[in-house]
Amino acid sequence: MAYRVFTDSCSDLPEEYALERGLSVLPMRFHIGGQDYLVDFGKSMSCKEFYRRLREGETSTTAQINADEFVRAFAPVLESGEDLLYIAFSSALSGTYQSARLAAEELKARFPERTVSVVDSLCASMGEGLLVHYALDNRDKGLTLQENTAWLEENKGKLCHWFTVFDLNHLRRGGRVSAAAAFLGTMLSIKPVLHVDDEGRLVPVEKAKGRARSIRALLDHMKATVISPEEQVVFISHGDSEADAQGLADAIRKQWPVKDIKLHYIGPVVGSHSGPDTIALFFLGEPR
């Protein structure tokens, strides 16, 4: 039976990718300058404009997708006779997954012959996007909805996320570091290196002195844990820092003959908390 693959805009995949792969992307929302915006492939506000405003001192907050929004998006697909697979932003970072579960329960009563499979990615940004990429590949290879869901549940814990941020003050506002640590780190040019842990939480792991060393640390972590890199597509996302992201991509290509590397912006959902010039690297590895 045919099934549709859904994700949310926190996956940070470009619009052309979604159109090419037949992927449905539900928009999340952010609030900046007294106004609400959709994360809708830059139609409401481009990522470049979003980061310009953050650099000028504005702050942004985010909102999850609620259950009613999921019902409105999913119901027409089920009515058309298709099942669906939704891959959600990490439940440790948002209530969106729980909203999708509530919607799935409501729709199960309305469409008992249809299946809505909801997967908690435990991922963020293009880490979530990379898991979606594998789900689409699985679908195109002929895996059933049940087989694809089982593969995602088995392998999502191998999706490695490594981030470095430029400005500690954004992490301070999100409660990731203390005000004193943010002040001292800024003065000393300390750049934290973070990852997403097994529970899907964004946690600091180490500190690097200076930008170049922090980006190098991402590559070092990949060296330590990557599985069969020559068989992988690697994703890199950035907070309006394309040159640094491209430099990391070049360093990876020098190290391994990976299949491909895809670069794109960190969208406003994660970007509201990580800030401009963040660099994030995603690949399959063990341990996460």
Backbone as a ProteinNet text record, in pm:
[ID]
protein_1_A
[PRIMARY]
MAYRVFTDSCSDLPEEYALERGLSVLPMRFHIGGQDYLVDFGKSMSCKEFYRRLREGETSTTAQINADEFVRAFAPVLESGEDLLYIAFSSALSGTYQSARLAAEELKARFPERTVSVVDSLCASMGEGLLVHYALDNRDKGLTLQENTAWLEENKGKLCHWFTVFDLNHLRRGGRVSAAAAFLGTMLSIKPVLHVDDEGRLVPVEKAKGRARSIRALLDHMKATVISPEEQVVFISHGDSEADAQGLADAIRKQWPVKDIKLHYIGPVVGSHSGPDTIALFFLGEPR
[TERTIARY]
83.9	0	87.3	42.7	115.8	107.3	214.1	209.9	289.4	248.6	309.1	404.8	518.1	614.8	601.7	585.9	576.3	691.7	731.6	816	775.7	849.6	823.5	941.9	923.5	1024.2	1150.9	1151.6	1275.6	1378.2	1336.7	1430.3	1525.9	1492.7	1582.3	1622.6	1534	1558.7	1511.8	1583	1541.4	1415	1344.5	1217.3	1234.6	1341.2	1359.5	1379.6	1442.9	1460.9	1324.2	1241.3	1109.5	1024.1	1027.3	948.6	997.8	1128.1	1186.7	1156.1	1153.5	1137.2	992.9	900.1	761.3	741.9	810.9	807.2	713.9	626.8	538.1	600.6	615.5	682.4	583.9	555.3	463	539.2	490.4	564.9	549.2	660.8	659.2	657.3	655.4	641.3	747	777.6	864.5	812.1	854.7	805	925.5	928.3	1037.6	983.7	1030.2	988.4	839.5	775.3	632.7	542.3	596.3	516.6	547.8	445	461	489.1	577.3	612.1	609.2	578.5	591.5	731.9	780.3	904.5	862	858.4	796.5	888.9	1008.1	1109.2	1145.9	1141	1185.8	1085.6	961.6	861.9	817.8	797.3	757.1	875.4	990.3	1115.3	1231.3	1324	1440.1	1530.3	1606.6	1701.9	1806.5	1848.8	1949	1894.1	1767.9	1705.8	1689.6	1650.9	1635.3	1766.7	1876	2004.3	2055.7	2023.1	2059.8	1994.8	1868.8	1797.7	1851.3	1889.9	1951.8	2084	2162.9	2291.7	2272.8	2161.6	2134	2071.2	2058.2	2016	1873.6	1795.5	1659.1	1661.6	1557.6	1544.8	1422.9	1428.1	1321.1	1278.3	1148.1	1093.6	1020.4	995.5	937	812.9	731.4	608.3	596.4	547.2	530.9	407.2	395.8	275.8	175.8	50.6	-47.7	-124.2	-199.4	-267.1	-368.8	-440.7	-539.3	-473.3	-355.6	-283.8	-244.3	-203.1	-170.9	-294.4	-405	-528.3	-566	-558	-594.8	-499.6	-373.5	-276.8	-288.4	-313.8	-313.5	-444.9	-557.6	-688.9	-709.4	-675.6	-697.3	-617.8	-498.5	-417.7	-486.3	-535.8	-605	-734.7	-805.1	-928.7	-902.1	-783.5	-749.2	-709.2	-699.8	-666.7	-521.2	-442.3	-301	-277.7	-181.9	-130.3	-20.6	31.4	137.4	234.7	356.4	466.8	510.9	505.1	549.7	673.8	781	906.4	919.8	919.3	903.3	1035.1	1040.9	1145.1	1157.4	1276.4	1302.8	1204.9	1149.3	1055.1	1122.7	1255.7	1327.5	1342.8	1313.5	1331.4	1200.7	1093.3	965.9	852	731.8	611.9	544.9	608.5	548.2	520.4	611.9	591.8	466.7	449.9	332.9	205	207.8	90.5	55.5	156.6	133.2	73.9	120.2	63.9	-84.1	-119.3	-259.8	-344.1	-290	-361.1	-380	-276.1	-283.9	-392.1	-405	-510.1	-648	-664.9	-794.4	-827.4	-728.7	-751.4	-772.3	-716.1	-736.3	-883.8	-952	-1094.7	-1175.4	-1131.6	-1202.9	-1172.9	-1049.5	-1006.2	-945.1	-1026.9	-971.3	-897.9	-927.2	-860.8	-725.8	-692.1	-568.5	-467.2	-339.3	-231.7	-157.9	-140.5	-55.9	58.7	178	295.9	373.3	394.9	464.1	594.7	706.3	838.8	900.6	940.5	1017.1	1161.1	1205.1	1337.9	1450.5	1425.5	1531.9	1643.6	1607.3	1703	1659.5	1752.4	1724.9	1793.4	1738.7	1793.1	1814.2	1923.1	1943.1	1980.6	1993.5	1998.7	1863.9	1757.6	1622.8	1607.6	1661.2	1653.7	1723.2	1836.7	1909.1	1831	1765.7	1681.8	1566.1	1507.6	1402.5	1456.7	1577.2	1641.2	1647.4	1687.4	1693.3	1553.7	1456	1318.2	1266.4	1299.2	1257.4	1328.3	1456.7	1529.3	1465.2	1430.6	1367.2	1234.6	1155	1026.1	1048.1	1146.9	1171.3	1227.2	1290.5	1339.5	1229.3	1110.7	998.1	967.2	1034.3	1000.1	856.8	783.9	649.2	654.3	539.9	533	583.3	542.5	583.4	733.9	787.3	930.8	1013.1	965	1035.3	1035.5	921	911.7	1007.8	1012.1	1101.7	1247.8	1283	1421	1456.9	1366.7	1392.8	1412.5	1328.4	1340	1471.6	1515.2	1637.8	1762.5	1755.6	1876	1885.1	1779.1	1783.2	1887.9	1919.5	2021.2	2163.1	2178.6	2310.1	2329.9	2226.8	2234.1	2311.2	2436.4	2524.6	2503.2	2497.5	2483.6	2600.8	2675.8	2781	2767.7	2755.6	2733.8	2846.9	2877.4	2952	2884.2	2874.2	2808.1	2912.4	2876.5	2968.6	2951.1	2825.3	2792.3	2723.2	2787.3	2732.2	2605.7	2578.9	2463.3	2330.3	2327.6	2204.4	2180.3	2285.7	2271.2	2235	2285.4	2249.7	2099.3	2043.5	1899.8	1817.2	1869	1798	1826	1907.7	1936.9	2043.7	2117.4	2220.2	2349.4	2378.6	2495.2	2454.2	2529.7	2498.9	2542.7	2490.9	2528.3	2677.6	2730.6	2873.3	2958.3	2917.5	2993.6	2988.3	2873.5	2859.7	2949.7	2952.1	3036	3183.7	3225.9	3366.7	3407.4	3320.8	3351.5	3363.6	3277.9	3284	3414.3	3453.4	3576.8	3699.4	3696.2	3811.5	3801.5	3698.2	3675.3	3658.9	3586.4	3557.3	3436.3	3449.1	3341.3	3300.6	3182.5	3142	3111.4	3138.9	3101.8	2992.7	2880.9	2764.4	2723.9	2647.6	2586.2	2446.3	2371.8	2241	2260.8	2219	2246.3	2140.4	2149.7	2060.7	1914.7	1889.1	1751.9	1702	1785.1	1744.6	1763.5	1846.9	1872	1999.8	2001.5	2121.5	2205.3	2325.1	2406.1	2549.7	2611.5	2753.3	2841.9	2946.7	3039.1	3179.2	3224.8	3360.5	3368.1	3483.2	3507.1	3631.5	3624.4	3739.7	3777.3	3905.6	3954.8	3959.6	3863	3861.6	3775.3	3736.2	3644.3	3704.5	3825.4	3885.7	3895.5	3933.4	3946.5	3810.3	3709.8	3576.9	3522.9	3546.5	3502.1	3584	3713.6	3797.8	3749.2	3696.8	3646.8	3531	3448.7	3339	3394	3497.2	3560.4	3624.3	3687.2	3750.1	3647.7	3530.7	3426.4	3374.5	3368.8	3328.6	3431.1	3559.1	3663.8	3649.8	3608.5	3602.9	3485.7	3377.8	3256	3191.8	3234	3163.3	3166.1	3055.6	3041	3049	3142.6	3151.8	3126.6	3211.2	3185.3	3170.7	3239.4	3231.5	3092.3	3006.7	2870.4	2768.2	2814.6	2722.2	2702.6	2582.3	2555.1	2564.6	2643.5	2665.8	2590.4	2524.6	2454.2	2528.7	2535.7	2591.8	2494.4	2457.5	2372.4	2446.4	2404.4	2478.9	2386.1	2427.2	2351.9	2403.8	2385	2431.1	2583.2	2649.7	2796.1	2840.2	2801.7	2820.4	2967.9	3054	3195.7	3256.5	3223.8	3274.6	3217.6	3088.6	3026.8	3093.1	3123.3	3189.3	3331.2	3399.3	3532.6	3530.3	3428.9	3414.8	3386.5	3300.6	3270.2	3396.5	3478.8	3603.6	3697.3	3702.9	3789	3740	3608.1	3552.7	3587	3574.1	3604.4	3751.9	3838.4	3980.6	4006.6	3921.7	3939.9	3880.2	3762.3	3690.8	3623.4	3606.3	3529.9	3380.7	3320	3178.4	3095.5	2974	2886.6	2852	2813.4	2770.6	2767.6	2774.7	2757.6	2656.6	2554.5	2451.3	2457.4	2458.2	2464	2334.3	2289.6	2172.8	2170.1	2082.1	2067.6	2010.2	2051.6	1976.4	1857.7	1738.7	1620.2	1594.4	1490.7	1463.9	1426.8	1381.5	1343.6	1467.6	1562.8	1687	1770.8	1770.2	1850.1	1814.1	1689.1	1648.1	1726.3	1772.6	1841.8	1993.4	2035.1	2179.1	2246.2	2171.3	2224.5	2298.4	2339.1	2412.1	2546.5	2591.1	2724	2743.4	2635.8	2644.6	2677.1	2757.8	2788.6	2748.6	2678.6	2631.7	2661.2	2707.3	2748.8	2668.2	2621.1	2533.7	2578.5	2583.2	2628.1	2586.3	2601	2574.8	2702.5	2691	2806.2	2766	2862.6	2841.8	2960.9	2940.8	2811.8	2768.9	2645.1	2593.5	2679
-119.9	0	124.7	225.9	352.8	423.1	495.4	577.6	704.5	808.7	940.4	964.1	1026.2	1059.4	1207.5	1235.7	1371	1396.1	1521.7	1567.2	1710.3	1774.8	1915.1	1999.3	2129.7	2218.5	2228.1	2167.7	2163.2	2069.7	1991.5	1904.5	1984.3	2112	2204.3	2156.1	2083.3	2039.9	2147.9	2169.4	2272.3	2233.2	2334.2	2310.5	2223.4	2246.9	2169	2020.5	1991.9	1853	1790.3	1861.4	1809.1	1784.4	1875.6	1859.6	1741.3	1730	1621.3	1485	1475.2	1345.6	1315.4	1406.2	1382.3	1383.1	1473.8	1484.2	1597.2	1570.7	1673.3	1729.7	1862.7	1928.4	2023.3	1997.6	2082.1	2198.3	2321.1	2437.1	2455.8	2479.3	2524.8	2677.1	2739.7	2885.1	2944.4	3072.9	3147.7	3290	3355.6	3490	3581.9	3688.7	3785	3924	4024.2	4160.7	4182.8	4110.5	4128.9	4064.1	3977.2	3915.3	3767.6	3688.2	3544.9	3515.8	3417.3	3376	3224.6	3173.7	3031.6	3000.7	2882.1	2831.5	2755.9	2826.3	2776.8	2792.4	2739.6	2746.7	2891.2	2977.8	3114.9	3207.8	3162.3	3248.9	3360.6	3328.2	3430	3517.6	3455.9	3528.1	3437.2	3490.3	3410.1	3385.2	3276.5	3248.5	3358.8	3413.6	3520.8	3642.3	3676.5	3788.7	3756.7	3633.2	3591.5	3608.3	3561.6	3571.8	3715.5	3793.6	3935.7	4001.5	3969.6	4030.3	3980.8	3853.1	3803.7	3874.4	3893.9	3962.4	4106.6	4166	4303.9	4312.1	4197.2	4198.2	4155.5	4123	4076.2	3932.6	3894.7	3757.6	3692.3	3560.9	3484.2	3370.9	3345.6	3230.7	3142.2	3018.8	2921.9	2856.8	2797.2	2730.2	2596.3	2496.3	2363	2357.5	2250.3	2221.7	2155.6	2203.1	2144.2	2030.1	1956.2	1835.6	1867.8	1979.4	2015.7	2039.8	2099.9	2123.2	1991.2	1895.4	1763.7	1696.5	1703.7	1642.3	1702.4	1833.7	1899.2	1860.1	1837.5	1799.5	1651.7	1566.2	1422.5	1370.1	1427.2	1372.1	1359.4	1460.6	1444.9	1329.2	1302.1	1190.6	1058.3	1045.2	923.1	906.3	1015.9	1010.7	963.7	995.3	956.3	809.1	741.3	599.5	566.7	667.4	645.2	638.6	558	563	668.8	696.6	797.7	770.1	818.6	810.1	952.3	988.5	1121.1	1106.5	1176.4	1174.2	1308.7	1307.5	1428.2	1477.6	1608.6	1675.7	1609.3	1600.4	1531.1	1569.9	1468.7	1493.3	1557.8	1550.7	1614.6	1764.5	1812.2	1953.2	2024.3	1949	2008.3	1915.1	1971.4	1891.5	1848.9	1873.9	1843.1	1694.1	1610.4	1465.2	1422.1	1473	1435.5	1483.1	1601.5	1651.8	1558.2	1510.3	1418.1	1286.6	1239.4	1116.1	1134	1247.9	1274.8	1278.9	1343	1349	1210	1126.9	991.4	909.8	927.2	855.5	901	1030.5	1081.9	1029.8	1028.1	985.3	834.7	760	615.1	581.4	660.5	638.4	674.1	775.9	821.7	736.6	684.5	606.7	474.6	382.7	260.3	170.9	187.6	104.8	161.1	279.5	346.6	342.9	367.1	366.4	498.8	558	675.4	633.1	625.2	586.6	713	734.7	853.5	809.8	862.1	827	948.2	932.3	1034.9	1023.5	1119.5	1108.3	1113.1	1179.4	1210.5	1289.7	1363.6	1437.5	1582.9	1666.4	1808.5	1857.4	1964	2027.4	1921.5	1929	1834.5	1694.9	1675.1	1539.6	1472.9	1545.2	1498.7	1484.1	1582.1	1575.5	1453.6	1416.1	1299.1	1171.4	1163.5	1047.2	1040.8	1155.7	1161	1113.9	1155.8	1114.6	961.9	897.2	751.3	691.1	752.3	702.4	708.9	817.8	831	728.1	705.9	601.9	465.4	438.1	310.3	294.8	401.4	398.7	368.8	438.3	421.4	283.1	218.5	81	-22.1	20.6	-70.2	-118.6	-62.8	-102.9	-61.2	-148.7	-115.6	-11.4	44.7	141.2	78.6	-43.6	-110.3	-138.7	-181.1	-209.5	-80.9	26.3	153	206.1	198.9	244.2	165.2	34	-49.7	-13.2	15.8	54.7	185.7	282.1	411.4	395.8	318.2	298	228.6	138.1	63.6	148.6	242.2	313.3	459.5	516.9	658.9	690.6	594.5	615.5	619.5	592.7	601.2	734.5	820.8	948.3	1048.2	1069.9	1154.8	1302	1385.4	1530.7	1595.3	1679	1756.3	1903	1989.8	2132.8	2212.7	2326.9	2428.7	2562.7	2641.5	2771.7	2882.6	2997.2	3110.8	3200.4	3220	3315.1	3241.1	3234.3	3162.5	3225.6	3350.1	3418.1	3357.5	3299.2	3232.3	3107.2	3032.4	2916.6	2959.7	3074.8	3126.2	3153.1	3215.6	3244.4	3116.5	3010.3	2883.5	2797.9	2848.2	2775.3	2668.5	2668.6	2566.9	2598.7	2726.8	2766.9	2881.9	2902.5	3009.6	3144.4	3252	3386	3409.8	3360.6	3379	3303.9	3179.8	3100.2	3164.4	3220.2	3286.1	3408.7	3485.7	3606.5	3570.4	3475.7	3437	3371	3284	3216.3	3312.4	3414.3	3514.5	3592.5	3629.1	3705	3623.3	3492.5	3406.4	3337.4	3371.8	3310.2	3158.4	3115.1	2973.4	2936.7	2831.3	2784.7	2643.6	2628.7	2495.5	2402.8	2276.5	2171.5	2089.6	2072.9	2005.7	1889.6	1797.4	1694.4	1664.6	1586.9	1538.6	1399.1	1380.9	1254	1149	1033.7	921.9	951.4	1049.5	1088.3	1203	1246.3	1353.1	1492.1	1507.1	1638.2	1698.2	1830.4	1900.6	1933.1	1873.6	1887.8	1926.5	2015.2	2048.8	1929.2	1910.9	1799.5	1849.2	1952.4	2001.3	2148.6	2209.6	2348.9	2356.6	2440.1	2460.7	2607.8	2634.5	2772.4	2822.1	2906.3	2964	2887.4	2957.3	2904.1	2785.7	2800.6	2695.6	2563.4	2570.4	2446.9	2383.2	2465.9	2409.9	2337.5	2392.4	2325.1	2198.1	2205.1	2086.5	1976.3	2015	1916.1	1835.4	1898.1	1825	1712.9	1743.9	1642.6	1533.6	1572.3	1472.9	1375	1425.9	1337	1244.4	1295	1207.9	1096.6	1130.4	1029	919	957.6	862.5	765.7	804.4	723.2	684.6	740.3	719.3	572.3	528.5	392.6	398.3	324.5	311.4	443.6	544.1	677	678.8	586.9	585.8	549.8	498.9	462.7	567.3	677.2	770.7	900.8	957.5	1096.9	1173.5	1278.2	1358.9	1491.2	1534.2	1662.3	1760.6	1885.3	1994.7	2111.4	2164.6	2284.2	2396.7	2519.8	2634.9	2753.2	2836.7	2957.4	3076.9	3073.9	3179.8	3193.1	3079.3	3074.8	2972.4	2998	2899	2869.8	2971.4	2948.6	2849.4	2864.2	2769.9	2630.2	2623.1	2493.4	2427	2505.8	2450.9	2406	2480.5	2439.9	2305.7	2282.8	2153.4	2044	2072.7	1974.5	1936.9	2035.3	2007.8	1919.9	1947.4	1866.7	1722.7	1703.2	1567.6	1494.3	1561.6	1498.6	1460.1	1539	1503	1378.4	1358.2	1245.9	1116.4	1124.9	1006.3	1032.9	929.5	942.4	922.2	1012.1	997.9	1008.7	952	956.8	1100.3	1179.3	1316.6	1393	1525.7	1613.5	1720.9	1736.4	1836.8	1943.7	2070.5	2184.9	2264.1	2313.3	2401.8	2478.2	2577.7	2659.2	2580.9	2616.8	2584.8	2680.3	2627.4	2711.5	2785.7	2871.1	2954.9	2879.9	2754.5	2683.4	2655.2	2581.8	2556.3	2683.7	2762.7	2884.4	2985.7	2985.2	3076	3049.2	2925.6	2885.8	2871.2	2843.1	2825.1	2952.4	3038.3	3166.7	3163.3	3281.2	3290	3218	3172.3	3114.5	2977.9	2916.6	2778.3	2687.3	2586.1	2483.7	2348.8	2267.4	2138	2029.7	1915.8	1803.5	1678.7	1606.5	1490.2	1373.1	1255.3	1134.1	1013.6	894.1	772.1	725.9	694.2	649.1	569.9	508.2	436.7	459.9	500.3	539.8	676.5	712.1	840	953.5
0	0	0	-73.3	-77.6	57.1	90.1	210.8	187.5	256.9	244.1	360.8	332.9	437.3	470.5	599.6	652.1	747.8	758.2	867.5	900	989.5	1021.8	975.4	977.2	919.9	1004.3	1123.8	1200.9	1136.8	1037.4	965.3	877.6	850.8	779.4	640	575.7	438	341.2	231.4	135.7	59.7	10.9	-57.4	-181	-257.5	-379.8	-348.4	-234.7	-193.8	-163.1	-86.3	-49.8	-174	-268.1	-390.6	-472.7	-483.8	-562.7	-503.2	-371	-304.8	-266	-293.6	-254.6	-104.9	-37.7	108.6	149.9	245.4	300	427.4	434.2	547.2	614.9	742.6	817.6	881.1	864.8	915.1	1065.9	1133.2	1270.6	1269	1386.4	1392.8	1484.4	1457	1546.6	1559.6	1666.8	1700.1	1717.6	1639.3	1648.6	1615.4	1687.5	1659	1673.1	1766.2	1789.6	1686.9	1602.9	1497.5	1486.3	1451.6	1431.1	1284.1	1261	1125.2	1115.7	996.8	969.4	920.5	956.7	898	772.2	660.3	537.4	417.6	430.3	323.5	289.8	389.9	370.7	306	285.4	222.1	316.3	443.5	540.7	580.6	599.3	627	588.3	511.9	472.1	592.4	585.8	692.5	703.8	591.6	595.5	670.7	644.6	715.4	863.2	894.6	1034.1	1110.8	1053.7	1124	1128.3	1028	1034.3	1154.9	1178.4	1290.9	1424.9	1431	1554.7	1580.4	1476.1	1492.8	1539.5	1504.8	1545.4	1684.1	1751.4	1890.8	1918.7	1816	1840.4	1891.3	1961.4	2010.7	1947.5	1939.8	1876.2	1967.5	1970.2	2042.3	1942	1981	1888.4	1947.7	1859.7	1901.8	1831.3	1903.3	1847	1757.3	1680.4	1603.1	1696.9	1697	1788.8	1721.2	1801.8	1753.2	1643.9	1656.1	1554.1	1419	1419.6	1294.5	1229.1	1310.3	1255.5	1196.8	1266.1	1216.4	1080.9	1069.9	943.5	829.8	861.8	758.5	719.8	818.1	794.3	735.6	777.6	741.4	590.4	509.6	364	303.4	355.8	306	337.4	459	498.3	419.4	396.1	317.3	174.6	122.9	-14.2	-24.9	88.9	88	114.1	150.2	180.7	331.4	372.2	508.4	513.2	634.1	640.1	753.2	729.5	825.1	857	985.2	1027.6	1115.1	1079.1	1153.5	1223.4	1357.4	1438.5	1496.2	1516.6	1593.2	1730.4	1783.4	1909.7	2019.9	2085.7	2195.4	2315.3	2322.6	2433.3	2411.9	2291.2	2259.2	2225.3	2206.4	2165.5	2201.5	2217.8	2239.9	2111.3	1997	1867.5	1850.7	1894.6	1882.9	1958.5	2080.6	2159.2	2092.9	2032.7	1960.2	1844.5	1774.3	1662.8	1711.8	1827.6	1883.7	1917.7	1975.5	2006.9	1880.1	1776.2	1648.9	1589.3	1598.4	1542.9	1612.6	1744.3	1818.3	1773.9	1756.2	1709.4	1569.7	1482.4	1344.8	1334.2	1427.2	1428.2	1446.2	1528.9	1550.2	1425.9	1354.1	1234.7	1111.8	1105.3	988.9	1036	1089.1	1148.9	1049.4	920.3	820	775.9	820.3	779.9	895.1	862.3	962.3	960.9	1080.3	1098.2	1189.4	1133.5	1211.2	1247.6	1378.2	1427.4	1492.3	1441.9	1492.1	1560	1685.4	1756	1707.7	1626.1	1565.9	1668.6	1783.8	1879.7	1811.9	1707.1	1625.2	1611.8	1562.9	1543.8	1417.5	1359.5	1240.5	1131.5	1058.8	950.6	998.1	1130	1183.8	1163.3	1197.9	1167.1	1015.4	941.8	796.9	739.1	796.8	747.3	775.7	891.5	919.9	820.2	788.8	686.9	552.2	517.8	392.8	383.6	491.7	490.9	481.2	545.2	536.1	392.7	322.5	182.7	94.7	120.4	46.3	70.7	196.1	228.7	156.2	156.8	84.7	-63.1	-122.4	-265.9	-298.9	-201.1	-220.8	-205.8	-162.5	-150.7	-11.4	92.4	228.6	260.3	324.8	368.4	480.2	511.7	621	750.4	777.3	901	900.6	786.7	776.7	791.3	730	737.7	880.4	945.7	1084.9	1173.5	1153.7	1233.8	1207.9	1081.9	1049.7	1119	1115.7	1179.4	1329.6	1392.7	1537.4	1572.8	1487.3	1514.1	1490.6	1396.7	1353.3	1395.5	1449.7	1482.9	1589.6	1673.7	1776	1721.2	1590.2	1525.9	1454.4	1458.2	1386.3	1472.8	1439.9	1520.4	1486.1	1589.7	1577.2	1650.4	1580	1646	1604.7	1705.7	1685.4	1749	1691.7	1764.7	1742.3	1848.4	1838.8	1848.5	1793.3	1790.9	1912.4	1953.6	2059.7	2173.4	2288.8	2404.3	2459.6	2427.9	2486.9	2442	2322.8	2279.9	2362.7	2393.1	2481.8	2623.2	2665.8	2798.4	2807.1	2703.6	2705.9	2708.1	2647.8	2647.7	2769	2862.1	2983.6	2969.8	2856.7	2835.7	2909.8	2925.7	3004.1	3095.2	3203.9	3297.3	3241	3298.6	3255.5	3276.1	3389.2	3417.5	3316.6	3283.6	3187	3048.7	3014.2	2884.2	2876.5	2983.4	2984.1	2975.6	3059.4	3061.9	2930.3	2878.8	2754.1	2638.3	2635	2529.9	2538.2	2659.2	2678	2634.1	2657.5	2628.6	2492.5	2414.5	2283.3	2293.5	2397.5	2415.5	2330	2251.3	2165.3	2208.8	2266	2311	2193.2	2213.7	2119.7	2187.2	2117.6	2174.5	2085.2	2142.3	2059.3	2111.3	2033.8	2077.1	2133.3	2258.8	2327	2294.3	2360.6	2328.9	2359.6	2445.4	2477.8	2390.1	2296	2205.5	2260.6	2365.5	2426.7	2370	2354.5	2310.6	2433.5	2442.4	2564	2527.8	2608.2	2587.5	2620	2539.5	2559.7	2593.6	2523.3	2546.4	2507	2534.9	2499.1	2412.4	2309.7	2222	2224.6	2212.8	2213.3	2068.8	2034.3	1901.6	1803.3	1699.3	1599.4	1521.8	1474.6	1391.4	1467.2	1593.8	1672.5	1699	1718.6	1745.2	1622.4	1504.2	1381.7	1359.1	1388.2	1377.2	1471.4	1587.1	1682.9	1624.3	1540.5	1477	1389.9	1311.3	1227.5	1312.5	1423.1	1510.3	1567.5	1603.6	1655.8	1546.4	1425.4	1315.6	1294.6	1299.8	1286	1391	1510.9	1622.4	1613.1	1544.1	1553.4	1420.6	1308.2	1181.9	1139.1	1078	1025.9	873.3	813.5	666.8	595.2	615.7	559.2	408	338.7	192.3	142.4	229.8	191.7	235.4	292.4	355.3	277.5	296.1	264	395.3	397.8	518.1	502.8	609.9	609.5	700.1	657.4	737	732	847.1	849.1	920.7	892	942.7	968.8	1062.9	1096.6	1019.8	886.6	797.2	803.6	791.6	791.7	687.4	562.2	456.6	430	439.2	410.6	509.6	637.6	737.5	715.9	679.6	651.8	532.1	429.4	311.7	345.6	432.5	475.2	545.9	631	697.4	595.3	498.4	393.8	316.7	284.5	211.9	294.3	425.3	513	520	520.2	522.9	393.9	281.1	152	141.5	203.2	204.4	288.2	388.2	480	425.3	360.7	314	179.3	98.6	-26.7	-0.9	77.4	109.4	-18.6	-15.2	-133.3	-171.6	-72.8	-100	30.8	21.5	137.4	98.2	178.4	152.2	260.7	218.1	309.3	301.3	416.4	417.7	549.4	554.8	675.2	792.4	912.8	1033.6	1036.1	1039.7	1034.1	1163.8	1163.8	1280.5	1408.3	1399.2	1522.7	1607.1	1552.4	1625.4	1632.5	1525.1	1520.3	1626.5	1672.8	1780.2	1907.8	1925.2	2047.1	2028	1904.1	1879.8	1830.5	1760.5	1718	1586.2	1536.8	1410.7	1416.8	1300.9	1280.3	1344.6	1391.5	1437.7	1319.2	1344.1	1244	1303.6	1224.9	1273.6	1170.3	1218.7	1134	1170.5	1067.7	1089.5	1002.5	1064	994.5	1078.3	1023.1	1099.1	1168.3	1296.3	1372.2	1494.2	1556.9	1683.2	1774.1	1897.5	1953.9	1901.6	1937.3	1890	1945.6
[MASK]
++++++++++++++++++++++++++++++++++++++++++++++++++++++++++++++++++++++++++++++++++++++++++++++++++++++++++++++++++++++++++++++++++++++++++++++++++++++++++++++++++++++++++++++++++++++++++++++++++++++++++++++++++++++++++++++++++++++++++++++++++++++++++++++++++++++++++++++++++++++++++++++++

